[in-house]
Amino acid sequence: MTAQHLNGHRSSYSDDTDGECVEAAETPGAVLVRESSGHLDFAPGAWSAFLADLKAERL
C-alpha cells in the first residue's frame, strides 16, 4: 500500500502543473511517502526524526 492509496497529505511545495508532487500518509506501523518517481516507507520514529532535522535546518 502506498500514500497514493490512502488519505495522504500533499506537500505545500508540490506543483500541480507538471505532475511533480510529494504525499505522505500515516499508518499505525509506518509513514508512507510517495513522490513522482516512487515511494518510501518510514518507521514512525524515523519519520519524526527526519521532520525534526528538516525543521532544525540540519538537512
Wavefront OBJ file of the C-alpha trace (Angstrom):
o trace
v 0.000 0.000 0.000
v 1.290 3.481 -0.808
v 0.397 7.024 0.200
v -1.427 7.319 -3.103
v -3.940 4.661 -1.969
v -4.528 6.197 1.465
v -5.779 9.589 2.558
v -2.378 11.227 2.308
v -1.243 14.780 2.854
v 0.162 16.615 -0.155
v 3.187 18.828 0.365
v 2.550 22.551 0.055
v 5.641 22.609 -2.189
v 4.042 20.223 -4.712
v 3.451 21.566 -8.191
v 0.055 20.709 -9.679
v 1.004 21.898 -13.170
v 3.785 19.452 -14.092
v 2.807 16.368 -12.075
v 5.614 16.766 -9.511
v 4.243 16.104 -6.048
v 5.016 14.570 -2.674
v 2.359 12.942 -0.496
v 2.638 11.308 2.923
v 0.183 9.035 4.717
v 0.413 7.793 8.287
v -0.485 4.225 9.235
v -0.128 2.573 12.652
v 3.157 0.927 11.663
v 4.680 3.262 9.091
v 4.654 6.609 7.361
v 4.322 6.111 3.604
v 5.785 8.739 1.298
v 5.044 8.938 -2.419
v 6.720 11.250 -4.860
v 6.663 11.422 -8.634
v 9.243 8.689 -9.216
v 8.319 6.185 -6.498
v 7.637 5.706 -2.817
v 9.386 5.192 0.515
v 8.214 3.660 3.797
v 9.482 5.033 7.132
v 9.093 3.693 10.667
v 7.215 6.324 12.711
v 10.310 7.193 14.790
v 12.478 7.625 11.698
v 9.850 9.923 10.135
v 9.695 12.030 13.307
v 13.494 12.326 13.342
v 13.503 13.291 9.650
v 10.913 16.038 10.231
v 12.801 17.323 13.285
v 16.007 17.555 11.228
v 14.168 19.437 8.469
v 12.649 21.891 10.941
v 16.059 22.443 12.571
v 17.554 23.032 9.084
v 20.051 20.203 9.542
v 19.108 18.768 6.137
l 1 2 3 4 5 6 7 8 9 10 11 12 13 14 15 16 17 18 19 20 21 22 23 24 25 26 27 28 29 30 31 32 33 34 35 36 37 38 39 40 41 42 43 44 45 46 47 48 49 50 51 52 53 54 55 56 57 58 59
